[in-house]
């Protein structure tokens, strides 16, 4: 029984570390699951984000129409846009 308690504590700390978002890129703009996905893809700036089309972002885990809409508005405010879908 003690071994199970120790294992549970170890697993909890491993899970907490693996899902921690390091930076604050787009914090307050899009939900945490979407930010985690961007971090996993090494997208940490609007310039890197502009290398993707809106369609490609929508296919990523954690991104729905609402998150992409918020992201698109934020990007336009900063004069940065998704690449053209036909490219």
N, C-alpha and C positions, 0 to 999 in steps of 0.2 A: 504493500500500500504506500509506503514511504517513497519507493521508487517511482510510482505513478505521479505523486505530487511533485517530485523533483523533475521528472520528465515534462510535466505540464508547464512548470515555471520556465524551463529551458526553451520549450517550443514557443511559449508566449513571447519571450524576448527575441527569438529569431524572427517570428512573424512581424513583430513591431518594427524591427530594423529594416526588413525587406520592403516594407510599404511606406517608409518615411520619405517624403519629398524633401530634397535637400535645399533647393532654392525657392525663391518666392516669385518666379516668373509666372505671370498671369494670375497670381493670387488675387482673389476677389473678382476676377473676370469670368473664369470658367470653373466648373466643379473639380474637386480633388481627383476623382477617377480619370478625368481627361488630362489633368496636369501630370498625373503619374505616367500616363501613356506617353506624353510628350517627353518627359524625362527619360523614359526607357529608350525612346527613339533618338535621344541626344539632341532634341530640339529645344534650345534654351534662349532663343531670340526671335524677334519678329522677322528678321532677315532670313533665318533658316526656315521659318514657317512659310515664308513666301515661295519657297522652292516646291511646295506641295499644292495640289489643286484642292478645291473645296470637296470634290468627290473623294479624293484620297483621304482627307481628314475624316470625312463622315464614315469611312470604312474602318477607322481605328477604334479600338475598344474604348469605351467611356465617352464617345462623342455621339451626340444625337443632334437633331435639327436645332434645338434651343441653344446648345453649347456652341455650335458652329455659327449661329446667328450672332451671339454675343461676341464671339471671337472676330467675326467679320466686321462688326461695328467698331470694335477696339482697333483693329488693324487699319480701317479707313480713317479713323481719327488720327492715326500716326502716318498717313500717306503710304501705307504698305498694303499690298493686295495678294490674294492667292494667285498662283499661276493659272493660266488659261486651261480649262478642262480639255480642250482639243490638243494641247501640246503633249 
